[in-house]
């Protein structure tokens, strides 16, 4: 067993990470140890990153123990860069964490400065053992040594990736960080001087933010489709609420109604704890929304009313519970019709046409997966005579079929080879002695595809 | 004396106005004379109608009948179908091509699934408050004790205010009291066979069990005409059979 990390006091006693536990115990008999738990460390880092969302929406993880914040254009909210950093250090300090930080023009440079001090050594390049040793032997121990050398011999000896990394460390090349979350199209934020424990007041603040966002959106001629409210608790916990709308909107009253729905539908209610100290409203997705002309006659409010209702229900129940039906171009019955969230419709596909005079050929209700039944046919490849479903026996008095639907062998791996194309289904529309109409199929062609094909009930007609 | 009778008449008129704020109720018809004449023109639109399956196996028949009625009541406005998770598992999901085959437009239908009866009823109250909706079908699971007289009364009031047609769809007959304007029992009926003894158009055996307006109970077999969106009586030979003989004895 080896030591992974040590606190300041242990370091001052001469222990170093990587040392065997037995050796360390020999030197410091009353050494207090805990098991290394990388998962918990990672979780803590994520939680810290959540909390850092209050400074900027561009936060990237630098595992195992680093965070990179892109504070471009965010410092003015806090007065200055120094004030932002002081706030961050104080906040983490209150949580019992000691941090080393650095500000620089590029992420790599800031990272090198924070991890390796003001005169970073070549370790900041994160090279492999072999190349680090080679650099040392060449007498190049610091980044400053490398900076004055011509680049092309370095690239020839140590690889182009090392030179690219060096350029980034020196701030000559600037690449953006990849944030944990997609930055929102627009966000508005408010900080409180004192933590606020009253949820009503926090909601009122959210409404004020929605007002602010409306003005900004109106200037851009846009409306939001997806919104997220982040409530930052003073102890570092962050609660996020998401709402979506079917139509782009910037109406604060509508937004607040949806957020209230969301809060009511929460499985575990909002807990202000010691109070919230900041609120942010992100507009994650925006779409063009022109000014609306109000008509002189009474407006046709129907569609808007229905869209509003769908949004409210989707927010409360979840958008996977408010759905519409869509059609897909395939012969496989259970794939030909699908459902999608009613507030996020895809491009419509036309529904199949019916022929006048034909009876319904497809059932009103479909079982997916199909329900296995016990069916008896006069001959193995003939129509069913009677079948048993849900412990009831049905006698077939009328039938039509088979309607043969082959599997989509061209979608399968090696589906063109014999026996690998999937089984054919023979569908029968049947009516039992009491007038109930069912849609049954025999799975597999008798003889060639299956020795004794199974029967399934796939749907019910009206 | 004449004074008091005049004031009594005035009071009666006032009460009538209070009870019916917007004149007579708006009706939707079946498009089938045999039913419409008996119902005095059709069913009220801003009202609650309860439709029960004669047996669990008749669920598909009763849901088809409900959708047909909802289509007639809703004038091209959206139809909301509100069901519970358990109902979806038990009876299968609504199938778009099957709706097309009944002459109904699947794009008009919005499916809402609730996790339990209470949240379904809450959503129903919300939906009934929205007059942009044509009709709403509420399908509670099982006995649904939460849907009692008070709850149904609340739905009736909401439907009357917004003018949205509301249907409760049950997969079994029920003896629970409800404030619904009408209660129907629906079962599948043998269809008129097509050439080759193939099953024909959707045929339903429909029975009016209760009507708040005092229409006496009656039952008949109807077919759905998907081209015209009307109900019609099937060919005479089978329609005149009394209900008891329409079903074979094997039960």
Interface residues (C-beta under 8 A of the other chain):
Chain A: X301 X302 X303 X304 X305 X306 X308 X309 X310 X312 X313 X316 X317 X321 X322 X323 X324 X325 X326 X327 X333 X336 X337 X339 X342 X348 X351 X352 X353 X354 X356 X359 X360 X361 X362 X363 X364 X365 X366 X367 X368 X392 X395 X397 X398 X399 X400 X429 X430 X431 X433 X434 X435 X436 X437 X459 X460 X461 X462
Chain B: X57 X58 X59 X60 X61 X63 X64 X65 X67 X68 X77 X78 X91 X92 X93 X94 X95 X96 X97 X98 X99 X100 X101 X102 X103 X105 X106 X107 X109 X110 X111 X112 X113 X114 X115 X119 X123 X126 X127 X130 X131 X132 X133 X187 X188 X189 X190 X191 X193 X194 X196 X197 X198 X199 X200 X201 X202 X203 X204 X205 X224 X226 X227 X247 X248 X250
